[in-house]
């Protein structure tokens, strides 16, 4: 997994989260953090994206994919905030 793919998945996760939140409306009982976390983990597990393998760290049982999904979900928030400030 390279840095470009990591950023792409983070942006995709944030974008899909924004769409889901707009569909559900402001009164949705599911916090955006939960949606972003679920999407990040799902995308990484399904695409077998493992940030840790990039650093030659082998984790068993797709734990690396799950942890990568958590990192991506957090990274998408930071990236979204940065893009918002730039606009």
PDB file of N, CA, C and O in Angstrom:
ATOM      1  N   UNK A   1       0.851  -1.175   0.000  1.00  0.00           N
ATOM      2  CA  UNK A   1       0.000   0.000   0.000  1.00  0.00           C
ATOM      3  C   UNK A   1       0.891   1.230   0.000  1.00  0.00           C
ATOM      4  O   UNK A   1       1.742   1.385   0.876  1.00  0.00           O
ATOM      5  N   UNK A   2       0.701   2.097  -0.970  1.00  0.00           N
ATOM      6  CA  UNK A   2       1.507   3.309  -1.026  1.00  0.00           C
ATOM      7  C   UNK A   2       0.732   4.494  -0.448  1.00  0.00           C
ATOM      8  O   UNK A   2      -0.456   4.384  -0.143  1.00  0.00           O
ATOM      9  N   UNK A   3       1.409   5.605  -0.304  1.00  0.00           N
ATOM     10  CA  UNK A   3       0.817   6.786   0.315  1.00  0.00           C
ATOM     11  C   UNK A   3      -0.357   7.321  -0.497  1.00  0.00           C
ATOM     12  O   UNK A   3      -1.336   7.794   0.080  1.00  0.00           O
ATOM     13  N   UNK A   4      -0.276   7.256  -1.809  1.00  0.00           N
ATOM     14  CA  UNK A   4      -1.363   7.741  -2.660  1.00  0.00           C
ATOM     15  C   UNK A   4      -2.639   6.943  -2.423  1.00  0.00           C
ATOM     16  O   UNK A   4      -3.724   7.520  -2.343  1.00  0.00           O
ATOM     17  N   UNK A   5      -2.520   5.642  -2.312  1.00  0.00           N
ATOM     18  CA  UNK A   5      -3.686   4.800  -2.046  1.00  0.00           C
ATOM     19  C   UNK A   5      -4.263   5.107  -0.670  1.00  0.00           C
ATOM     20  O   UNK A   5      -5.482   5.146  -0.504  1.00  0.00           O
ATOM     21  N   UNK A   6      -3.401   5.323   0.312  1.00  0.00           N
ATOM     22  CA  UNK A   6      -3.831   5.655   1.665  1.00  0.00           C
ATOM     23  C   UNK A   6      -4.660   6.945   1.658  1.00  0.00           C
ATOM     24  O   UNK A   6      -5.730   6.999   2.263  1.00  0.00           O
ATOM     25  N   UNK A   7      -4.170   7.968   0.982  1.00  0.00           N
ATOM     26  CA  UNK A   7      -4.890   9.249   0.908  1.00  0.00           C
ATOM     27  C   UNK A   7      -6.191   9.084   0.134  1.00  0.00           C
ATOM     28  O   UNK A   7      -7.214   9.650   0.519  1.00  0.00           O
ATOM     29  N   UNK A   8      -6.164   8.317  -0.951  1.00  0.00           N
ATOM     30  CA  UNK A   8      -7.363   8.093  -1.755  1.00  0.00           C
ATOM     31  C   UNK A   8      -8.453   7.412  -0.939  1.00  0.00           C
ATOM     32  O   UNK A   8      -9.616   7.812  -1.001  1.00  0.00           O
ATOM     33  N   UNK A   9      -8.089   6.390  -0.180  1.00  0.00           N
ATOM     34  CA  UNK A   9      -9.073   5.697   0.647  1.00  0.00           C
ATOM     35  C   UNK A   9      -9.593   6.629   1.740  1.00  0.00           C
ATOM     36  O   UNK A   9     -10.780   6.591   2.065  1.00  0.00           O
ATOM     37  N   UNK A  10      -8.731   7.456   2.306  1.00  0.00           N
ATOM     38  CA  UNK A  10      -9.165   8.401   3.335  1.00  0.00           C
ATOM     39  C   UNK A  10     -10.162   9.404   2.769  1.00  0.00           C
ATOM     40  O   UNK A  10     -11.174   9.699   3.405  1.00  0.00           O
ATOM     41  N   UNK A  11      -9.883   9.931   1.578  1.00  0.00           N
ATOM     42  CA  UNK A  11     -10.791  10.895   0.943  1.00  0.00           C
ATOM     43  C   UNK A  11     -12.108  10.217   0.583  1.00  0.00           C
ATOM     44  O   UNK A  11     -13.177  10.791   0.792  1.00  0.00           O
ATOM     45  N   UNK A  12     -12.042   9.014   0.049  1.00  0.00           N
ATOM     46  CA  UNK A  12     -13.241   8.257  -0.290  1.00  0.00           C
ATOM     47  C   UNK A  12     -14.094   8.009   0.952  1.00  0.00           C
ATOM     48  O   UNK A  12     -15.314   8.170   0.914  1.00  0.00           O
ATOM     49  N   UNK A  13     -13.460   7.622   2.035  1.00  0.00           N
ATOM     50  CA  UNK A  13     -14.173   7.363   3.277  1.00  0.00           C
ATOM     51  C   UNK A  13     -14.873   8.617   3.779  1.00  0.00           C
ATOM     52  O   UNK A  13     -16.032   8.560   4.190  1.00  0.00           O
ATOM     53  N   UNK A  14     -14.185   9.735   3.747  1.00  0.00           N
ATOM     54  CA  UNK A  14     -14.782  10.993   4.201  1.00  0.00           C
ATOM     55  C   UNK A  14     -15.930  11.415   3.284  1.00  0.00           C
ATOM     56  O   UNK A  14     -16.964  11.881   3.762  1.00  0.00           O
ATOM     57  N   UNK A  15     -15.756  11.255   1.982  1.00  0.00           N
ATOM     58  CA  UNK A  15     -16.812  11.623   1.035  1.00  0.00           C
ATOM     59  C   UNK A  15     -18.067  10.787   1.201  1.00  0.00           C
ATOM     60  O   UNK A  15     -19.175  11.323   1.215  1.00  0.00           O
ATOM     61  N   UNK A  16     -17.902   9.480   1.327  1.00  0.00           N
ATOM     62  CA  UNK A  16     -19.051   8.598   1.505  1.00  0.00           C
ATOM     63  C   UNK A  16     -19.741   8.892   2.836  1.00  0.00           C
ATOM     64  O   UNK A  16     -20.968   8.848   2.922  1.00  0.00           O
ATOM     65  N   UNK A  17     -18.961   9.192   3.868  1.00  0.00           N
ATOM     66  CA  UNK A  17     -19.543   9.556   5.165  1.00  0.00           C
ATOM     67  C   UNK A  17     -20.394  10.809   5.037  1.00  0.00           C
ATOM     68  O   UNK A  17     -21.489  10.871   5.597  1.00  0.00           O
ATOM     69  N   UNK A  18     -19.912  11.802   4.314  1.00  0.00           N
ATOM     70  CA  UNK A  18     -20.691  13.025   4.109  1.00  0.00           C
ATOM     71  C   UNK A  18     -21.999  12.732   3.370  1.00  0.00           C
ATOM     72  O   UNK A  18     -23.041  13.289   3.717  1.00  0.00           O
ATOM     73  N   UNK A  19     -21.953  11.871   2.364  1.00  0.00           N
ATOM     74  CA  UNK A  19     -23.174  11.500   1.647  1.00  0.00           C
ATOM     75  C   UNK A  19     -24.156  10.780   2.563  1.00  0.00           C
ATOM     76  O   UNK A  19     -25.351  11.077   2.552  1.00  0.00           O
ATOM     77  N   UNK A  20     -23.662   9.843   3.349  1.00  0.00           N
ATOM     78  CA  UNK A  20     -24.541   9.108   4.264  1.00  0.00           C
ATOM     79  C   UNK A  20     -25.172  10.053   5.271  1.00  0.00           C
ATOM     80  O   UNK A  20     -26.364   9.949   5.559  1.00  0.00           O
ATOM     81  N   UNK A  21     -24.379  10.979   5.811  1.00  0.00           N
ATOM     82  CA  UNK A  21     -24.918  11.945   6.778  1.00  0.00           C
ATOM     83  C   UNK A  21     -25.964  12.845   6.137  1.00  0.00           C
ATOM     84  O   UNK A  21     -26.955  13.195   6.779  1.00  0.00           O
ATOM     85  N   UNK A  22     -25.758  13.226   4.875  1.00  0.00           N
ATOM     86  CA  UNK A  22     -26.749  14.078   4.218  1.00  0.00           C
ATOM     87  C   UNK A  22     -28.039  13.313   3.930  1.00  0.00           C
ATOM     88  O   UNK A  22     -29.124  13.893   3.958  1.00  0.00           O
ATOM     89  N   UNK A  23     -27.926  12.030   3.657  1.00  0.00           N
ATOM     90  CA  UNK A  23     -29.114  11.204   3.423  1.00  0.00           C
ATOM     91  C   UNK A  23     -29.882  10.995   4.725  1.00  0.00           C
ATOM     92  O   UNK A  23     -31.109  11.098   4.751  1.00  0.00           O
ATOM     93  N   UNK A  24     -29.159  10.702   5.799  1.00  0.00           N
ATOM     94  CA  UNK A  24     -29.803  10.446   7.083  1.00  0.00           C
ATOM     95  C   UNK A  24     -30.322  11.714   7.742  1.00  0.00           C
ATOM     96  O   UNK A  24     -31.254  11.661   8.544  1.00  0.00           O
ATOM     97  N   UNK A  25     -29.727  12.852   7.409  1.00  0.00           N
ATOM     98  CA  UNK A  25     -30.150  14.116   7.988  1.00  0.00           C
ATOM     99  C   UNK A  25     -29.445  14.402   9.298  1.00  0.00           C
ATOM    100  O   UNK A  25     -28.705  13.568   9.819  1.00  0.00           O
ATOM    101  N   UNK A  26     -29.684  15.590   9.820  1.00  0.00           N
ATOM    102  CA  UNK A  26     -29.023  16.037  11.045  1.00  0.00           C
ATOM    103  C   UNK A  26     -29.514  15.289  12.289  1.00  0.00           C
ATOM    104  O   UNK A  26     -28.810  15.243  13.297  1.00  0.00           O
ATOM    105  N   UNK A  27     -30.697  14.712  12.226  1.00  0.00           N
ATOM    106  CA  UNK A  27     -31.263  14.046  13.392  1.00  0.00           C
ATOM    107  C   UNK A  27     -30.861  12.574  13.481  1.00  0.00           C
ATOM    108  O   UNK A  27     -31.407  11.831  14.297  1.00  0.00           O
ATOM    109  N   UNK A  28     -29.916  12.154  12.651  1.00  0.00           N
ATOM    110  CA  UNK A  28     -29.473  10.759  12.657  1.00  0.00           C
ATOM    111  C   UNK A  28     -28.854  10.413  14.002  1.00  0.00           C
ATOM    112  O   UNK A  28     -28.126  11.214  14.589  1.00  0.00           O
ATOM    113  N   UNK A  29     -29.149   9.222  14.476  1.00  0.00           N
ATOM    114  CA  UNK A  29     -28.649   8.786  15.777  1.00  0.00           C
ATOM    115  C   UNK A  29     -27.266   8.150  15.693  1.00  0.00           C
ATOM    116  O   UNK A  29     -26.668   7.815  16.715  1.00  0.00           O
ATOM    117  N   UNK A  30     -26.763   7.985  14.478  1.00  0.00           N
ATOM    118  CA  UNK A  30     -25.442   7.386  14.304  1.00  0.00           C
ATOM    119  C   UNK A  30     -24.422   8.514  14.158  1.00  0.00           C
ATOM    120  O   UNK A  30     -24.508   9.307  13.220  1.00  0.00           O
ATOM    121  N   UNK A  31     -23.463   8.592  15.070  1.00  0.00           N
ATOM    122  CA  UNK A  31     -22.445   9.653  14.955  1.00  0.00           C
ATOM    123  C   UNK A  31     -21.565   9.453  13.715  1.00  0.00           C
ATOM    124  O   UNK A  31     -21.324   8.326  13.282  1.00  0.00           O
ATOM    125  N   UNK A  32     -21.100  10.558  13.162  1.00  0.00           N
ATOM    126  CA  UNK A  32     -20.265  10.503  11.961  1.00  0.00           C
ATOM    127  C   UNK A  32     -18.994   9.691  12.203  1.00  0.00           C
ATOM    128  O   UNK A  32     -18.491   9.043  11.285  1.00  0.00           O
ATOM    129  N   UNK A  33     -18.474   9.721  13.424  1.00  0.00           N
ATOM    130  CA  UNK A  33     -17.248   8.974  13.734  1.00  0.00           C
ATOM    131  C   UNK A  33     -17.468   7.477  13.552  1.00  0.00           C
ATOM    132  O   UNK A  33     -16.593   6.778  13.042  1.00  0.00           O
ATOM    133  N   UNK A  34     -18.623   6.988  13.962  1.00  0.00           N
ATOM    134  CA  UNK A  34     -18.931   5.559  13.817  1.00  0.00           C
ATOM    135  C   UNK A  34     -19.051   5.186  12.340  1.00  0.00           C
ATOM    136  O   UNK A  34     -18.561   4.139  11.917  1.00  0.00           O
ATOM    137  N   UNK A  35     -19.700   6.041  11.565  1.00  0.00           N
ATOM    138  CA  UNK A  35     -19.847   5.773  10.126  1.00  0.00           C
ATOM    139  C   UNK A  35     -18.481   5.746   9.450  1.00  0.00           C
ATOM    140  O   UNK A  35     -18.188   4.846   8.663  1.00  0.00           O
ATOM    141  N   UNK A  36     -17.656   6.729   9.758  1.00  0.00           N
ATOM    142  CA  UNK A  36     -16.323   6.806   9.157  1.00  0.00           C
ATOM    143  C   UNK A  36     -15.470   5.616   9.562  1.00  0.00           C
ATOM    144  O   UNK A  36     -14.753   5.055   8.732  1.00  0.00           O
ATOM    145  N   UNK A  37     -15.539   5.230  10.817  1.00  0.00           N
ATOM    146  CA  UNK A  37     -14.767   4.086  11.312  1.00  0.00           C
ATOM    147  C   UNK A  37     -15.191   2.804  10.602  1.00  0.00           C
ATOM    148  O   UNK A  37     -14.343   2.033  10.153  1.00  0.00           O
ATOM    149  N   UNK A  38     -16.496   2.574  10.500  1.00  0.00           N
ATOM    150  CA  UNK A  38     -16.996   1.364   9.839  1.00  0.00           C
ATOM    151  C   UNK A  38     -16.584   1.331   8.369  1.00  0.00           C
ATOM    152  O   UNK A  38     -16.165   0.290   7.861  1.00  0.00           O
ATOM    153  N   UNK A  39     -16.704   2.464   7.690  1.00  0.00           N
ATOM    154  CA  UNK A  39     -16.319   2.517   6.280  1.00  0.00           C
ATOM    155  C   UNK A  39     -14.823   2.301   6.084  1.00  0.00           C
ATOM    156  O   UNK A  39     -14.407   1.569   5.186  1.00  0.00           O
ATOM    157  N   UNK A  40     -14.019   2.941   6.930  1.00  0.00           N
ATOM    158  CA  UNK A  40     -12.567   2.785   6.813  1.00  0.00           C
ATOM    159  C   UNK A  40     -12.132   1.341   6.990  1.00  0.00           C
ATOM    160  O   UNK A  40     -11.320   0.825   6.222  1.00  0.00           O
ATOM    161  N   UNK A  41     -12.681   0.697   8.009  1.00  0.00           N
ATOM    162  CA  UNK A  41     -12.330  -0.706   8.253  1.00  0.00           C
ATOM    163  C   UNK A  41     -12.837  -1.590   7.115  1.00  0.00           C
ATOM    164  O   UNK A  41     -12.113  -2.464   6.638  1.00  0.00           O
ATOM    165  N   UNK A  42     -14.073  -1.366   6.681  1.00  0.00           N
ATOM    166  CA  UNK A  42     -14.635  -2.192   5.606  1.00  0.00           C
ATOM    167  C   UNK A  42     -13.830  -2.075   4.320  1.00  0.00           C
ATOM    168  O   UNK A  42     -13.532  -3.082   3.677  1.00  0.00           O
ATOM    169  N   UNK A  43     -13.480  -0.856   3.946  1.00  0.00           N
ATOM    170  CA  UNK A  43     -12.721  -0.658   2.703  1.00  0.00           C
ATOM    171  C   UNK A  43     -11.352  -1.324   2.800  1.00  0.00           C
ATOM    172  O   UNK A  43     -10.916  -1.980   1.854  1.00  0.00           O
ATOM    173  N   UNK A  44     -10.674  -1.164   3.929  1.00  0.00           N
ATOM    174  CA  UNK A  44      -9.341  -1.762   4.073  1.00  0.00           C
ATOM    175  C   UNK A  44      -9.390  -3.282   4.106  1.00  0.00           C
ATOM    176  O   UNK A  44      -8.542  -3.940   3.503  1.00  0.00           O
ATOM    177  N   UNK A  45     -10.362  -3.844   4.795  1.00  0.00           N
ATOM    178  CA  UNK A  45     -10.452  -5.306   4.864  1.00  0.00           C
ATOM    179  C   UNK A  45     -10.822  -5.872   3.494  1.00  0.00           C
ATOM    180  O   UNK A  45     -10.220  -6.846   3.042  1.00  0.00           O
ATOM    181  N   UNK A  46     -11.802  -5.270   2.837  1.00  0.00           N
ATOM    182  CA  UNK A  46     -12.234  -5.781   1.532  1.00  0.00           C
ATOM    183  C   UNK A  46     -11.176  -5.612   0.443  1.00  0.00           C
ATOM    184  O   UNK A  46     -11.065  -6.450  -0.452  1.00  0.00           O
ATOM    185  N   UNK A  47     -10.402  -4.535   0.517  1.00  0.00           N
ATOM    186  CA  UNK A  47      -9.368  -4.311  -0.493  1.00  0.00           C
ATOM    187  C   UNK A  47      -8.006  -4.855  -0.069  1.00  0.00           C
ATOM    188  O   UNK A  47      -7.025  -4.739  -0.804  1.00  0.00           O
ATOM    189  N   UNK A  48      -7.955  -5.449   1.125  1.00  0.00           N
ATOM    190  CA  UNK A  48      -6.721  -6.005   1.683  1.00  0.00           C
ATOM    191  C   UNK A  48      -5.616  -4.949   1.766  1.00  0.00           C
ATOM    192  O   UNK A  48      -4.442  -5.233   1.526  1.00  0.00           O
ATOM    193  N   UNK A  49      -6.018  -3.738   2.108  1.00  0.00           N
ATOM    194  CA  UNK A  49      -5.068  -2.636   2.253  1.00  0.00           C
ATOM    195  C   UNK A  49      -4.504  -2.641   3.665  1.00  0.00           C
ATOM    196  O   UNK A  49      -5.244  -2.537   4.644  1.00  0.00           O
ATOM    197  N   UNK A  50      -3.202  -2.761   3.755  1.00  0.00           N
ATOM    198  CA  UNK A  50      -2.534  -2.870   5.044  1.00  0.00           C
ATOM    199  C   UNK A  50      -1.369  -1.889   5.080  1.00  0.00           C
ATOM    200  O   UNK A  50      -0.340  -2.114   4.441  1.00  0.00           O
ATOM    201  N   UNK A  51      -1.532  -0.806   5.823  1.00  0.00           N
ATOM    202  CA  UNK A  51      -0.489   0.212   5.931  1.00  0.00           C
ATOM    203  C   UNK A  51       0.760  -0.370   6.578  1.00  0.00           C
ATOM    204  O   UNK A  51       1.878   0.017   6.235  1.00  0.00           O
ATOM    205  N   UNK A  52       0.579  -1.284   7.495  1.00  0.00           N
ATOM    206  CA  UNK A  52       1.712  -1.848   8.231  1.00  0.00           C
ATOM    207  C   UNK A  52       2.625  -2.688   7.344  1.00  0.00           C
ATOM    208  O   UNK A  52       3.828  -2.764   7.592  1.00  0.00           O
ATOM    209  N   UNK A  53       2.070  -3.315   6.320  1.00  0.00           N
ATOM    210  CA  UNK A  53       2.911  -4.091   5.402  1.00  0.00           C
ATOM    211  C   UNK A  53       3.842  -3.170   4.611  1.00  0.00           C
ATOM    212  O   UNK A  53       4.918  -3.589   4.185  1.00  0.00           O
ATOM    213  N   UNK A  54       3.424  -1.912   4.416  1.00  0.00           N
ATOM    214  CA  UNK A  54       4.269  -0.922   3.757  1.00  0.00           C
ATOM    215  C   UNK A  54       5.562  -0.705   4.549  1.00  0.00           C
ATOM    216  O   UNK A  54       6.616  -0.440   3.970  1.00  0.00           O
ATOM    217  N   UNK A  55       5.471  -0.821   5.879  1.00  0.00           N
ATOM    218  CA  UNK A  55       6.631  -0.667   6.752  1.00  0.00           C
ATOM    219  C   UNK A  55       7.237  -2.013   7.140  1.00  0.00           C
ATOM    220  O   UNK A  55       8.003  -2.096   8.100  1.00  0.00           O
ATOM    221  N   UNK A  56       6.898  -3.061   6.404  1.00  0.00           N
ATOM    222  CA  UNK A  56       7.395  -4.429   6.624  1.00  0.00           C
ATOM    223  C   UNK A  56       7.042  -4.964   8.013  1.00  0.00           C
ATOM    224  O   UNK A  56       7.827  -5.684   8.631  1.00  0.00           O
ATOM    225  N   UNK A  57       5.865  -4.607   8.488  1.00  0.00           N
ATOM    226  CA  UNK A  57       5.352  -5.145   9.757  1.00  0.00           C
ATOM    227  C   UNK A  57       4.221  -6.099   9.411  1.00  0.00           C
ATOM    228  O   UNK A  57       3.172  -5.679   8.922  1.00  0.00           O
ATOM    229  N   UNK A  58       4.439  -7.390   9.667  1.00  0.00           N
ATOM    230  CA  UNK A  58       3.428  -8.398   9.354  1.00  0.00           C
ATOM    231  C   UNK A  58       2.586  -8.689  10.590  1.00  0.00           C
ATOM    232  O   UNK A  58       3.099  -9.129  11.619  1.00  0.00           O
ATOM    233  N   UNK A  59       1.289  -8.437  10.472  1.00  0.00           N
ATOM    234  CA  UNK A  59       0.349  -8.719  11.553  1.00  0.00           C
ATOM    235  C   UNK A  59      -0.585  -9.833  11.103  1.00  0.00           C
ATOM    236  O   UNK A  59      -1.000  -9.845   9.944  1.00  0.00           O
ATOM    237  N   UNK A  60      -0.928 -10.771  11.984  1.00  0.00           N
ATOM    238  CA  UNK A  60      -1.740 -11.923  11.584  1.00  0.00           C
ATOM    239  C   UNK A  60      -3.230 -11.594  11.474  1.00  0.00           C
ATOM    240  O   UNK A  60      -3.708 -10.606  12.031  1.00  0.00           O
ATOM    241  N   UNK A  61      -3.944 -12.443  10.747  1.00  0.00           N
ATOM    242  CA  UNK A  61      -5.404 -12.461  10.720  1.00  0.00           C
ATOM    243  C   UNK A  61      -6.047 -11.137  10.304  1.00  0.00           C
ATOM    244  O   UNK A  61      -7.073 -10.751  10.864  1.00  0.00           O
ATOM    245  N   UNK A  62      -5.480 -10.462   9.364  1.00  0.00           N
ATOM    246  CA  UNK A  62      -6.012  -9.199   8.866  1.00  0.00           C
ATOM    247  C   UNK A  62      -6.110  -8.099   9.928  1.00  0.00           C
ATOM    248  O   UNK A  62      -6.840  -7.124   9.755  1.00  0.00           O
ATOM    249  N   UNK A  63      -5.381  -8.264  11.007  1.00  0.00           N
ATOM    250  CA  UNK A  63      -5.361  -7.227  12.037  1.00  0.00           C
ATOM    251  C   UNK A  63      -4.779  -5.945  11.447  1.00  0.00           C
ATOM    252  O   UNK A  63      -5.215  -4.847  11.792  1.00  0.00           O
ATOM    253  N   UNK A  64      -3.809  -6.081  10.573  1.00  0.00           N
ATOM    254  CA  UNK A  64      -3.215  -4.922   9.921  1.00  0.00           C
ATOM    255  C   UNK A  64      -4.234  -4.151   9.093  1.00  0.00           C
ATOM    256  O   UNK A  64      -4.201  -2.921   9.054  1.00  0.00           O
ATOM    257  N   UNK A  65      -5.143  -4.870   8.428  1.00  0.00           N
ATOM    258  CA  UNK A  65      -6.190  -4.212   7.638  1.00  0.00           C
ATOM    259  C   UNK A  65      -7.168  -3.465   8.538  1.00  0.00           C
ATOM    260  O   UNK A  65      -7.588  -2.352   8.221  1.00  0.00           O
ATOM    261  N   UNK A  66      -7.527  -4.082   9.661  1.00  0.00           N
ATOM    262  CA  UNK A  66      -8.452  -3.432  10.593  1.00  0.00           C
ATOM    263  C   UNK A  66      -7.811  -2.181  11.190  1.00  0.00           C
ATOM    264  O   UNK A  66      -8.441  -1.125  11.251  1.00  0.00           O
ATOM    265  N   UNK A  67      -6.561  -2.301  11.629  1.00  0.00           N
ATOM    266  CA  UNK A  67      -5.863  -1.145  12.184  1.00  0.00           C
ATOM    267  C   UNK A  67      -5.648  -0.058  11.131  1.00  0.00           C
ATOM    268  O   UNK A  67      -5.702   1.133  11.439  1.00  0.00           O
ATOM    269  N   UNK A  68      -5.408  -0.471   9.898  1.00  0.00           N
ATOM    270  CA  UNK A  68      -5.277   0.498   8.803  1.00  0.00           C
ATOM    271  C   UNK A  68      -6.588   1.234   8.578  1.00  0.00           C
ATOM    272  O   UNK A  68      -6.593   2.436   8.311  1.00  0.00           O
ATOM    273  N   UNK A  69      -7.693   0.518   8.684  1.00  0.00           N
ATOM    274  CA  UNK A  69      -9.004   1.147   8.554  1.00  0.00           C
ATOM    275  C   UNK A  69      -9.242   2.182   9.631  1.00  0.00           C
ATOM    276  O   UNK A  69      -9.833   3.231   9.373  1.00  0.00           O
ATOM    277  N   UNK A  70      -8.780   1.891  10.846  1.00  0.00           N
ATOM    278  CA  UNK A  70      -8.904   2.849  11.944  1.00  0.00           C
ATOM    279  C   UNK A  70      -8.052   4.079  11.652  1.00  0.00           C
ATOM    280  O   UNK A  70      -8.502   5.208  11.849  1.00  0.00           O
ATOM    281  N   UNK A  71      -6.835   3.868  11.186  1.00  0.00           N
ATOM    282  CA  UNK A  71      -5.965   4.996  10.838  1.00  0.00           C
ATOM    283  C   UNK A  71      -6.559   5.838   9.712  1.00  0.00           C
ATOM    284  O   UNK A  71      -6.523   7.068   9.755  1.00  0.00           O
ATOM    285  N   UNK A  72      -7.093   5.174   8.728  1.00  0.00           N
ATOM    286  CA  UNK A  72      -7.685   5.886   7.596  1.00  0.00           C
ATOM    287  C   UNK A  72      -8.917   6.674   8.037  1.00  0.00           C
ATOM    288  O   UNK A  72      -9.137   7.794   7.576  1.00  0.00           O
ATOM    289  N   UNK A  73      -9.709   6.099   8.919  1.00  0.00           N
ATOM    290  CA  UNK A  73     -10.894   6.825   9.378  1.00  0.00           C
ATOM    291  C   UNK A  73     -10.512   8.073  10.153  1.00  0.00           C
ATOM    292  O   UNK A  73     -11.190   9.095  10.047  1.00  0.00           O
ATOM    293  N   UNK A  74      -9.451   8.010  10.920  1.00  0.00           N
ATOM    294  CA  UNK A  74      -8.966   9.199  11.636  1.00  0.00           C
ATOM    295  C   UNK A  74      -8.299  10.164  10.668  1.00  0.00           C
ATOM    296  O   UNK A  74      -8.464  11.379  10.780  1.00  0.00           O
ATOM    297  N   UNK A  75      -7.559   9.632   9.736  1.00  0.00           N
ATOM    298  CA  UNK A  75      -6.879  10.477   8.760  1.00  0.00           C
ATOM    299  C   UNK A  75      -7.838  11.230   7.874  1.00  0.00           C
ATOM    300  O   UNK A  75      -7.548  12.350   7.455  1.00  0.00           O
ATOM    301  N   UNK A  76      -8.981  10.630   7.580  1.00  0.00           N
ATOM    302  CA  UNK A  76      -9.946  11.316   6.735  1.00  0.00           C
ATOM    303  C   UNK A  76     -10.513  12.544   7.437  1.00  0.00           C
ATOM    304  O   UNK A  76     -10.790  13.552   6.787  1.00  0.00           O
ATOM    305  N   UNK A  77     -10.689  12.474   8.747  1.00  0.00           N
ATOM    306  CA  UNK A  77     -11.167  13.642   9.491  1.00  0.00           C
ATOM    307  C   UNK A  77     -10.156  14.775   9.429  1.00  0.00           C
ATOM    308  O   UNK A  77     -10.521  15.928   9.199  1.00  0.00           O
ATOM    309  N   UNK A  78      -8.898  14.453   9.632  1.00  0.00           N
ATOM    310  CA  UNK A  78      -7.851  15.470   9.573  1.00  0.00           C
ATOM    311  C   UNK A  78      -7.740  16.054   8.174  1.00  0.00           C
ATOM    312  O   UNK A  78      -7.598  17.266   8.010  1.00  0.00           O
ATOM    313  N   UNK A  79      -7.804  15.199   7.174  1.00  0.00           N
ATOM    314  CA  UNK A  79      -7.724  15.651   5.792  1.00  0.00           C
ATOM    315  C   UNK A  79      -8.923  16.532   5.449  1.00  0.00           C
ATOM    316  O   UNK A  79      -8.773  17.556   4.783  1.00  0.00           O
ATOM    317  N   UNK A  80     -10.095  16.139   5.897  1.00  0.00           N
ATOM    318  CA  UNK A  80     -11.303  16.930   5.653  1.00  0.00           C
ATOM    319  C   UNK A  80     -11.191  18.314   6.295  1.00  0.00           C
ATOM    320  O   UNK A  80     -11.546  19.316   5.675  1.00  0.00           O
ATOM    321  N   UNK A  81     -10.705  18.370   7.520  1.00  0.00           N
ATOM    322  CA  UNK A  81     -10.527  19.655   8.202  1.00  0.00           C
ATOM    323  C   UNK A  81      -9.522  20.539   7.470  1.00  0.00           C
ATOM    324  O   UNK A  81      -9.720  21.749   7.357  1.00  0.00           O
ATOM    325  N   UNK A  82      -8.446  19.936   6.977  1.00  0.00           N
ATOM    326  CA  UNK A  82      -7.441  20.699   6.241  1.00  0.00           C
ATOM    327  C   UNK A  82      -8.028  21.266   4.949  1.00  0.00           C
ATOM    328  O   UNK A  82      -7.811  22.435   4.628  1.00  0.00           O
ATOM    329  N   UNK A  83      -8.767  20.446   4.212  1.00  0.00           N
ATOM    330  CA  UNK A  83      -9.382  20.921   2.968  1.00  0.00           C
ATOM    331  C   UNK A  83     -10.413  22.003   3.241  1.00  0.00           C
ATOM    332  O   UNK A  83     -10.558  22.938   2.454  1.00  0.00           O
ATOM    333  N   UNK A  84     -11.128  21.882   4.353  1.00  0.00           N
ATOM    334  CA  UNK A  84     -12.126  22.891   4.725  1.00  0.00           C
ATOM    335  C   UNK A  84     -11.447  24.231   5.018  1.00  0.00           C
ATOM    336  O   UNK A  84     -11.964  25.282   4.641  1.00  0.00           O
ATOM    337  N   UNK A  85     -10.295  24.197   5.685  1.00  0.00           N
ATOM    338  CA  UNK A  85      -9.566  25.415   5.977  1.00  0.00           C
ATOM    339  C   UNK A  85      -8.992  26.048   4.711  1.00  0.00           C
ATOM    340  O   UNK A  85      -8.917  27.272   4.608  1.00  0.00           O
ATOM    341  N   UNK A  86      -8.592  25.226   3.758  1.00  0.00           N
ATOM    342  CA  UNK A  86      -8.037  25.729   2.509  1.00  0.00           C
ATOM    343  C   UNK A  86      -9.092  26.400   1.639  1.00  0.00           C
ATOM    344  O   UNK A  86      -8.794  27.322   0.880  1.00  0.00           O
ATOM    345  N   UNK A  87     -10.334  25.924   1.759  1.00  0.00           N
ATOM    346  CA  UNK A  87     -11.426  26.538   0.984  1.00  0.00           C
ATOM    347  C   UNK A  87     -11.795  27.850   1.612  1.00  0.00           C
ATOM    348  O   UNK A  87     -12.692  28.538   1.124  1.00  0.00           O
TER     349      UNK A  87
END
